[in-house]
Amino acid sequence: MKLRHRYLIAGIGWAMLLGPAIALALFSFAAGASWLWLFGDASWPEATQWVLPLIGLAGGFCAAALSIMICHRYGQRRERRAFVDLHREQRRVLLLTLTPLVLVLFVGVIVWKQGSEYSDAMNSASKREAYFAELVATRHKITSIFIEEDTGGTYHGTVQVVGHRKGRYQMRWWVTDTNFGKVLMSGNRSLTLQEGQQQFDLVFEFEKLAHAYRDEVLSGGGVLVEEPFELTVTLDPALDPAEYEAMPPGERNRVELGRPALRVRRAARFPVRFIVQRDGEIQR
């Protein structure tokens, strides 16, 4: 094979490397320049859909053609020389041919590795999202809250929950007045729930509730209090380490910030009537 043909093959190898690289670089530059200096966030003309790729293709074609032409002409000049070390020239042209092929292979391996890592990351994210969706669907939810007062002045709240996730939960509750939103009483308890429907009792006394209202809301006595108070209950799954790690990172951050999407909240109002006398005594 003539030397010019060997260099021509080397030029084709460089064209395979430089053509796509220059095309992509020019397309990226043209798109970036159009966004920065021409169109920005406004609607782009339809012509840009073919003009920008055409700029990249034209630049890539020119770079590929120039690579082939330069290598071919260089090979012709080497052939015309009177004294040429053929073995040395063959080694040179072989190195010139293999270099772009090795670079193309190297870039291909990097792209394949990044694509594989991206695919693995997307699969992992998809599994985490599916697991979290199942956790949201199966966690216990508060279906109703009933509040009754017995003859002794004690309120009994019945909280009904239903769900499929078995395990530990954290229940928190608090009572507020509806006019000022002051927290008058609060508490929490740990629960171990089984699959299906269950109910739990919350007990709080009228005397403590009335005294808390007097101390937190009022600045004096001689007041008739007649308004609905509100009992709010939240239920949070107490996630074990395996459940926590299986959740999406964003949801784990929400848990750490105290705003978990798994939290269930429900409230119920109940009537309250009492008189705070001028000396601070509570009278019903």
C-alpha positions as CSV (number, residue, x, y, z in Angstrom):
1,M,0.0,0.0,0.0
2,K,1.3,3.4,-0.9
3,L,2.3,5.8,1.8
4,R,-0.3,8.4,0.7
5,H,-3.0,5.8,1.2
6,R,-1.7,4.9,4.7
7,Y,-1.8,8.6,5.6
8,L,-5.3,8.8,4.1
9,I,-6.5,6.1,6.5
10,A,-4.9,8.0,9.3
11,G,-6.8,11.1,8.2
12,I,-10.1,9.2,8.2
13,G,-9.4,8.1,11.8
14,W,-8.8,11.7,12.8
15,A,-11.9,12.8,10.9
16,M,-14.0,10.3,12.9
17,L,-12.7,11.9,16.1
18,L,-12.6,15.6,15.2
19,G,-15.8,15.8,13.1
20,P,-18.3,14.9,15.8
21,A,-16.3,16.8,18.5
22,I,-16.2,20.0,16.4
23,A,-19.9,19.6,15.4
24,L,-21.0,19.2,19.0
25,A,-18.8,22.1,20.2
26,L,-20.1,24.5,17.5
27,F,-23.7,23.5,18.2
28,S,-23.3,24.1,21.9
29,F,-21.6,27.4,21.3
30,A,-24.3,28.6,18.8
31,A,-27.1,27.6,21.2
32,G,-25.4,29.3,24.2
33,A,-24.7,32.4,22.2
34,S,-28.3,32.5,21.0
35,W,-29.6,32.2,24.5
36,L,-27.2,34.8,25.9
37,W,-27.3,37.5,23.3
38,L,-30.3,36.9,21.0
39,F,-33.4,35.2,22.4
40,G,-32.8,34.5,26.1
41,D,-35.9,33.0,27.8
42,A,-38.3,34.3,25.1
43,S,-39.8,32.1,22.4
44,W,-37.1,31.0,19.9
45,P,-37.9,31.2,16.1
46,E,-38.7,27.9,14.5
47,A,-35.7,28.3,12.2
48,T,-33.3,27.7,15.1
49,Q,-34.4,24.1,15.1
50,W,-32.6,23.5,11.9
51,V,-30.1,26.4,11.7
52,L,-28.3,25.5,15.0
53,P,-27.8,21.8,14.1
54,L,-26.8,22.8,10.5
55,I,-24.0,25.1,12.0
56,G,-22.7,22.1,14.0
57,L,-22.9,19.7,11.0
58,A,-21.2,22.1,8.7
59,G,-18.3,22.7,11.1
60,G,-18.0,19.0,11.8
61,F,-17.9,18.2,8.1
62,C,-15.3,20.9,7.4
63,A,-13.1,19.6,10.2
64,A,-13.4,16.0,9.0
65,A,-12.6,17.0,5.4
66,L,-9.7,19.1,6.4
67,S,-8.2,16.2,8.5
68,I,-8.4,13.8,5.6
69,M,-7.0,16.4,3.1
70,I,-4.1,17.3,5.3
71,C,-3.1,13.7,6.0
72,H,-3.4,12.7,2.4
73,R,-1.3,15.7,1.1
74,Y,1.3,15.0,3.8
75,G,1.5,11.4,2.6
76,Q,2.0,12.6,-1.0
77,R,4.9,14.9,0.1
78,R,6.5,12.1,2.0
79,E,6.3,9.8,-1.0
80,R,8.1,12.4,-3.2
81,R,11.1,12.6,-1.0
82,A,14.1,10.9,-2.4
83,F,15.3,9.4,0.9
84,V,12.6,8.0,3.2
85,D,13.1,5.5,5.9
86,L,10.2,3.3,5.0
87,H,10.1,1.4,8.3
88,R,10.3,4.5,10.4
89,E,7.5,6.1,8.2
90,Q,5.3,3.1,8.6
91,R,5.7,3.3,12.4
92,R,4.8,7.0,12.3
93,V,1.7,6.5,10.2
94,L,0.6,3.6,12.4
95,L,0.9,5.8,15.5
96,L,-0.9,8.5,13.7
97,T,-3.7,6.1,12.7
98,L,-4.0,4.4,16.1
99,T,-4.1,7.6,18.2
100,P,-7.6,8.8,17.2
101,L,-8.9,5.3,17.4
102,V,-7.6,4.9,20.9
103,L,-9.1,8.4,21.8
104,V,-12.4,7.4,20.3
105,L,-12.4,4.2,22.3
106,F,-11.4,6.0,25.5
107,V,-14.2,8.6,25.0
108,G,-16.6,5.8,24.2
109,V,-15.7,3.9,27.4
110,I,-16.2,7.1,29.5
111,V,-19.6,7.8,27.8
112,W,-20.6,4.1,28.4
113,K,-19.5,4.3,32.0
114,Q,-21.4,7.5,32.7
115,G,-24.5,6.2,30.9
116,S,-24.3,3.0,33.0
117,E,-23.9,5.0,36.2
118,Y,-26.8,7.3,35.2
119,S,-29.0,4.3,34.4
120,D,-28.1,2.7,37.8
121,A,-28.9,6.0,39.6
122,M,-32.2,6.3,37.8
123,N,-33.1,2.7,38.6
124,S,-32.2,3.3,42.2
125,A,-34.2,6.5,42.4
126,S,-37.1,4.8,40.7
127,K,-37.0,2.0,43.3
128,R,-36.8,4.5,46.1
129,E,-39.8,6.5,44.8
130,A,-41.8,3.2,44.4
131,Y,-40.9,2.2,47.9
132,F,-41.9,5.6,49.3
133,A,-45.2,5.5,47.4
134,E,-46.0,2.1,48.9
135,L,-45.0,3.4,52.3
136,V,-47.4,6.4,51.9
137,A,-50.2,4.1,50.8
138,T,-49.8,1.5,53.5
139,R,-49.0,3.7,56.6
140,H,-51.8,4.0,59.2
141,K,-54.1,7.0,58.8
142,I,-56.3,8.7,61.3
143,T,-59.9,8.1,60.1
144,S,-61.8,9.9,62.9
145,I,-61.6,11.5,66.3
146,F,-64.5,11.5,68.8
147,I,-64.5,13.5,72.0
148,E,-66.9,13.1,74.9
149,E,-66.9,14.5,78.4
150,D,-68.0,12.4,81.4
151,T,-69.9,13.6,84.5
152,G,-66.6,14.0,86.3
153,G,-65.3,16.6,84.0
154,T,-62.9,14.4,82.1
155,Y,-62.6,14.5,78.3
156,H,-62.2,11.2,76.5
157,G,-60.9,11.4,73.0
158,T,-61.1,8.3,70.8
159,V,-58.7,8.2,67.9
160,Q,-59.4,5.6,65.2
161,V,-56.6,4.6,62.8
162,V,-56.4,2.1,59.9
163,G,-53.5,0.9,57.7
164,H,-51.4,-2.0,56.6
165,R,-47.9,-1.1,57.8
166,K,-47.1,-2.9,61.0
167,G,-44.6,-1.4,63.4
168,R,-43.9,1.5,65.7
169,Y,-45.5,4.9,65.4
170,Q,-45.3,8.2,67.3
171,M,-48.6,9.9,68.2
172,R,-48.6,13.6,69.3
173,W,-51.6,15.6,70.4
174,W,-52.4,19.1,71.6
175,V,-55.5,21.1,72.5
176,T,-55.9,24.8,71.4
177,D,-58.5,27.4,71.7
178,T,-59.9,28.5,68.3
179,N,-59.9,32.2,69.0
180,F,-56.2,32.7,69.8
181,G,-54.6,29.4,68.8
182,K,-52.8,29.0,72.1
183,V,-51.6,25.5,73.0
184,L,-53.3,24.6,76.3
185,M,-52.4,21.0,76.7
186,S,-50.2,18.5,74.8
187,G,-48.8,15.0,75.0
188,N,-47.3,12.2,73.0
189,R,-47.2,8.4,73.1
190,S,-45.4,5.6,71.3
191,L,-47.6,3.0,69.6
192,T,-47.1,-0.4,68.1
193,L,-49.7,-0.9,65.4
194,Q,-50.9,-4.0,63.7
195,E,-52.5,-4.3,60.3
196,G,-56.1,-3.2,60.1
197,Q,-58.2,-0.9,62.2
198,Q,-57.4,0.1,65.8
199,Q,-58.4,2.8,68.2
200,F,-56.8,4.6,71.1
201,D,-58.0,6.9,73.9
202,L,-56.7,10.3,74.9
203,V,-57.7,11.6,78.3
204,F,-57.5,15.2,79.6
205,E,-59.2,17.0,82.4
206,F,-61.5,20.0,82.2
207,E,-59.9,21.7,85.2
208,K,-56.4,21.6,83.8
209,L,-57.7,22.8,80.4
210,A,-59.6,25.7,82.0
211,H,-56.7,26.8,84.2
212,A,-54.4,26.7,81.2
213,Y,-56.7,28.9,79.2
214,R,-56.9,31.3,82.2
215,D,-53.1,31.4,82.5
216,E,-52.2,31.5,78.8
217,V,-54.9,33.7,77.3
218,L,-56.6,35.9,79.9
219,S,-55.1,38.9,81.6
220,G,-57.9,39.2,84.2
221,G,-61.0,37.6,85.5
222,G,-64.8,38.1,85.1
223,V,-64.8,36.4,81.7
224,L,-67.3,34.0,80.2
225,V,-65.5,31.5,77.9
226,E,-67.8,29.8,75.5
227,E,-66.1,28.6,72.3
228,P,-65.1,25.4,70.6
229,F,-61.6,24.0,71.5
230,E,-59.7,21.9,69.0
231,L,-57.9,18.6,69.6
232,T,-55.2,18.0,67.0
233,V,-53.5,14.6,66.6
234,T,-50.6,13.7,64.4
235,L,-49.3,10.2,63.6
236,D,-45.8,9.5,62.3
237,P,-44.3,6.1,61.4
238,A,-41.2,5.5,63.5
239,L,-38.9,4.4,60.7
240,D,-36.3,1.7,61.3
241,P,-32.8,2.2,59.7
242,A,-33.6,0.0,56.7
243,E,-36.8,2.0,56.0
244,Y,-35.1,5.3,56.4
245,E,-32.2,4.4,54.0
246,A,-34.7,3.1,51.4
247,M,-36.5,6.5,51.2
248,P,-35.6,9.1,48.6
249,P,-32.9,11.6,49.8
250,G,-35.4,14.5,49.6
251,E,-37.8,12.7,51.9
252,R,-35.0,11.9,54.3
253,N,-34.2,15.6,54.5
254,R,-37.8,16.4,55.2
255,V,-37.8,14.0,58.1
256,E,-34.7,15.6,59.5
257,L,-36.3,19.1,59.2
258,G,-39.4,17.9,61.0
259,R,-41.7,18.1,57.9
260,P,-42.1,14.4,57.0
261,A,-44.5,13.6,54.1
262,L,-45.5,10.5,56.0
263,R,-47.1,12.4,58.8
264,V,-50.9,12.1,59.2
265,R,-52.8,14.9,60.8
266,R,-56.4,15.2,61.9
267,A,-58.3,17.6,64.2
268,A,-61.7,17.7,65.9
269,R,-63.5,20.4,67.8
270,F,-65.6,20.1,71.0
271,P,-67.6,22.8,72.9
272,V,-66.3,24.3,76.1
273,R,-68.1,26.7,78.4
274,F,-66.9,28.1,81.8
275,I,-66.5,31.3,83.7
276,V,-63.3,32.7,85.0
277,Q,-64.3,34.8,88.1
278,R,-62.5,38.0,89.1
279,D,-60.5,36.1,91.7
280,G,-59.4,33.6,89.1
281,E,-61.6,30.7,90.2
282,I,-63.1,28.5,87.5
283,Q,-66.9,28.1,87.5
284,R,-68.9,26.0,85.1
